[in-house]
Amino acid sequence: MKKIIAMLLALVMVLGLAACGGSSAPAATEAAAAPAATEAPAASGEKVTVTMIAAQYGPKTGDWWADFEKKFEAANDSIDLVVDCVSWNDIYTVVNTRIANGQAPDLLNIDVFADYQADGLLLPAEEWCSAETYAKFYEAFLDQSVVDGVVWAVPDLASARAMYYNKDILDAAGVAVPTTWEELTAACEALKAYDPDIYPWGIDMTTDEGQAAFAYYTWGNGGGFVDDNDEWALNSAENVAAVEYAVGLVNAGLTNSDPATNTRYDLQDLFCAGKLAMMIAPNALSSQAGEAGINYGFAAIPNNSGTSVSAGVMDRIMCFDNGQSDEQMAAITAVVDAFYDDEPYSEWVLMEGFLPATSAGGEACAAADPAMGAWIDIVGSAKFYPTAKAEWADVKQGVIDVEQQALLGGNVQELLDNLQAEIAG
């Protein structure tokens, strides 16, 4: 049964990627042959240093990496591993500043990769990822990091999003689980009338994850970041209406107090404190809400198009071309192999509450948390950000800026027109 669940998880990830249009590049197994294994450098009088910047996913991330660093160095006394764990609010600035100063890390854990690849800063995955580790990844995940037939980054994890709701609050207010925008608005109004001290709906339009809000509402209205030809379509009529709808919920007092500063983590804390009735969140919220004793449920994200779309998110690990020696490259490979070793990797994924990017991790996580199998249907409807496009980093920050200006009263059509012109010319 465990293997079946893992296989199903892998299958639906492939379907989820196909749902978003996928990559037109060849499959990863065709695009790049599995790299050859590289042994860790032999001990010498001077240690080899490997630097890494890792994204801060939650309150336990920093401690986990510190423990990993300690254990790795104990097992590899010729390597000095230096891991800086940086919050999502700051990581782009930190990384870009270091690159500008000629201090790019060897390894980077982040979501974007295409802009770094386009600038010639990255090494192909086959040069630093061993064959044993490479073979563990779901092929569909690898395909998301293919440019010109080459895999430039490997996936570290994924997540899917659904609507979480507090069953007790909705039942007490006599509110049914909404499936459409019309039903969502009516549900929020009824919840506000039932208890003004409870926020009906959660929205995160912060620099932390505002691009996810843009995805939820635009995909749910038949729009999105790109059109059917994979060209940027940021100012489509569907997108304008979607952002206006979301901002309208805020202006009507049906959401958390300040979507421009309330991150998803803030919303999750409110939900687990019984102060927020409904929100869109990843599968990680299940364990947090369960520990808090919340009687919760989750369902498809409400939409205005007749088809619910879940947002799939995949982050990556990549290696910068810093002119490393053979000894340094072997040390980098040793770090990557140690991270993706089945036991620590599964432990990390379960701790962070995400979906694994490796087949062995999928089996282990499904065995440890049977509830993860319930996400199969949701993941199957997922679309993914167009991260293989070089402009993605600018688009991501651009849609967040549009949302925040719209919250201040800016004209959504004009804001998206300007962004489209900036990105597409």
ChimeraX attribute file (.defattr): number of C-alpha atoms within 10 A of each C-alpha:
attribute: neighborCount
match mode: 1-to-1
recipient: residues
	/A:1	9
	/A:2	16
	/A:3	15
	/A:4	11
	/A:5	20
	/A:6	22
	/A:7	15
	/A:8	16
	/A:9	26
	/A:10	24
	/A:11	16
	/A:12	20
	/A:13	26
	/A:14	20
	/A:15	18
	/A:16	27
	/A:17	23
	/A:18	17
	/A:19	15
	/A:20	19
	/A:21	16
	/A:22	18
	/A:23	18
	/A:24	13
	/A:25	17
	/A:26	15
	/A:27	18
	/A:28	21
	/A:29	17
	/A:30	11
	/A:31	17
	/A:32	17
	/A:33	13
	/A:34	19
	/A:35	18
	/A:36	14
	/A:37	19
	/A:38	21
	/A:39	14
	/A:40	19
	/A:41	21
	/A:42	14
	/A:43	12
	/A:44	10
	/A:45	6
	/A:46	9
	/A:47	17
	/A:48	21
	/A:49	15
	/A:50	21
	/A:51	17
	/A:52	22
	/A:53	21
	/A:54	21
	/A:55	22
	/A:56	21
	/A:57	16
	/A:58	13
	/A:59	10
	/A:60	12
	/A:61	18
	/A:62	19
	/A:63	11
	/A:64	16
	/A:65	19
	/A:66	15
	/A:67	10
	/A:68	19
	/A:69	17
	/A:70	15
	/A:71	12
	/A:72	18
	/A:73	15
	/A:74	12
	/A:75	10
	/A:76	19
	/A:77	14
	/A:78	19
	/A:79	25
	/A:80	19
	/A:81	21
	/A:82	18
	/A:83	19
	/A:84	17
	/A:85	20
	/A:86	19
	/A:87	17
	/A:88	18
	/A:89	14
	/A:90	13
	/A:91	18
	/A:92	17
	/A:93	11
	/A:94	14
	/A:95	18
	/A:96	14
	/A:97	13
	/A:98	13
	/A:99	15
	/A:100	9
	/A:101	9
	/A:102	10
	/A:103	13
	/A:104	22
	/A:105	21
	/A:106	23
	/A:107	22
	/A:108	22
	/A:109	23
	/A:110	21
	/A:111	21
	/A:112	25
	/A:113	25
	/A:114	23
	/A:115	18
	/A:116	17
	/A:117	20
	/A:118	13
	/A:119	9
	/A:120	11
	/A:121	15
	/A:122	21
	/A:123	19
	/A:124	20
	/A:125	22
	/A:126	20
	/A:127	17
	/A:128	26
	/A:129	28
	/A:130	21
	/A:131	16
	/A:132	16
	/A:133	21
	/A:134	24
	/A:135	15
	/A:136	16
	/A:137	21
	/A:138	23
	/A:139	19
	/A:140	24
	/A:141	25
	/A:142	23
	/A:143	28
	/A:144	27
	/A:145	27
	/A:146	24
	/A:147	20
	/A:148	10
	/A:149	17
	/A:150	22
	/A:151	24
	/A:152	28
	/A:153	30
	/A:154	29
	/A:155	24
	/A:156	24
	/A:157	23
	/A:158	20
	/A:159	22
	/A:160	26
	/A:161	27
	/A:162	25
	/A:163	22
	/A:164	25
	/A:165	24
	/A:166	22
	/A:167	19
	/A:168	15
	/A:169	22
	/A:170	20
	/A:171	11
	/A:172	11
	/A:173	16
	/A:174	13
	/A:175	19
	/A:176	13
	/A:177	22
	/A:178	21
	/A:179	18
	/A:180	19
	/A:181	19
	/A:182	12
	/A:183	17
	/A:184	22
	/A:185	19
	/A:186	15
	/A:187	23
	/A:188	24
	/A:189	19
	/A:190	17
	/A:191	24
	/A:192	20
	/A:193	13
	/A:194	17
	/A:195	14
	/A:196	12
	/A:197	11
	/A:198	20
	/A:199	24
	/A:200	30
	/A:201	27
	/A:202	29
	/A:203	27
	/A:204	27
	/A:205	28
	/A:206	22
	/A:207	20
	/A:208	20
	/A:209	18
	/A:210	25
	/A:211	22
	/A:212	24
	/A:213	22
	/A:214	24
	/A:215	25
	/A:216	26
	/A:217	27
	/A:218	28
	/A:219	24
	/A:220	25
	/A:221	25
	/A:222	19
	/A:223	23
	/A:224	24
	/A:225	23
	/A:226	17
	/A:227	13
	/A:228	10
	/A:229	8
	/A:230	14
	/A:231	11
	/A:232	21
	/A:233	22
	/A:234	27
	/A:235	23
	/A:236	21
	/A:237	15
	/A:238	21
	/A:239	26
	/A:240	22
	/A:241	18
	/A:242	27
	/A:243	25
	/A:244	19
	/A:245	16
	/A:246	22
	/A:247	22
	/A:248	16
	/A:249	20
	/A:250	19
	/A:251	14
	/A:252	11
	/A:253	16
	/A:254	23
	/A:255	26
	/A:256	23
	/A:257	14
	/A:258	15
	/A:259	21
	/A:260	21
	/A:261	14
	/A:262	18
	/A:263	20
	/A:264	22
	/A:265	16
	/A:266	14
	/A:267	24
	/A:268	23
	/A:269	17
	/A:270	18
	/A:271	27
	/A:272	23
	/A:273	13
	/A:274	19
	/A:275	19
	/A:276	23
	/A:277	25
	/A:278	30
	/A:279	27
	/A:280	28
	/A:281	23
	/A:282	23
	/A:283	23
	/A:284	20
	/A:285	23
	/A:286	20
	/A:287	16
	/A:288	16
	/A:289	21
	/A:290	12
	/A:291	10
	/A:292	14
	/A:293	12
	/A:294	18
	/A:295	14
	/A:296	19
	/A:297	16
	/A:298	22
	/A:299	17
	/A:300	21
	/A:301	26
	/A:302	26
	/A:303	24
	/A:304	19
	/A:305	16
	/A:306	12
	/A:307	17
	/A:308	23
	/A:309	30
	/A:310	29
	/A:311	27
	/A:312	24
	/A:313	20
	/A:314	23
	/A:315	20
	/A:316	22
	/A:317	22
	/A:318	31
	/A:319	26
	/A:320	20
	/A:321	15
	/A:322	14
	/A:323	10
	/A:324	13
	/A:325	10
	/A:326	11
	/A:327	14
	/A:328	19
	/A:329	23
	/A:330	23
	/A:331	27
	/A:332	28
	/A:333	23
	/A:334	23
	/A:335	25
	/A:336	19
	/A:337	22
	/A:338	18
	/A:339	20
	/A:340	22
	/A:341	16
	/A:342	19
	/A:343	13
	/A:344	15
	/A:345	22
	/A:346	24
	/A:347	16
	/A:348	22
	/A:349	21
	/A:350	20
	/A:351	15
	/A:352	20
	/A:353	24
	/A:354	23
	/A:355	28
	/A:356	29
	/A:357	30
	/A:358	26
	/A:359	20
	/A:360	21
	/A:361	27
	/A:362	26
	/A:363	22
	/A:364	22
	/A:365	26
	/A:366	23
	/A:367	17
	/A:368	14
	/A:369	13
	/A:370	11
	/A:371	13
	/A:372	20
	/A:373	16
	/A:374	12
	/A:375	20
	/A:376	18
	/A:377	15
	/A:378	22
	/A:379	27
	/A:380	22
	/A:381	23
	/A:382	25
	/A:383	25
	/A:384	20
	/A:385	23
	/A:386	23
	/A:387	21
	/A:388	18
	/A:389	19
	/A:390	18
	/A:391	16
	/A:392	20
	/A:393	18
	/A:394	13
	/A:395	22
	/A:396	21
	/A:397	15
	/A:398	22
	/A:399	26
	/A:400	23
	/A:401	21
	/A:402	24
	/A:403	27
	/A:404	20
	/A:405	15
	/A:406	19
	/A:407	22
	/A:408	12
	/A:409	11
	/A:410	13
	/A:411	14
	/A:412	22
	/A:413	19
	/A:414	13
	/A:415	20
	/A:416	24
	/A:417	15
	/A:418	16
	/A:419	21
	/A:420	19
	/A:421	12
	/A:422	12
	/A:423	15
	/A:424	11
	/A:425	7
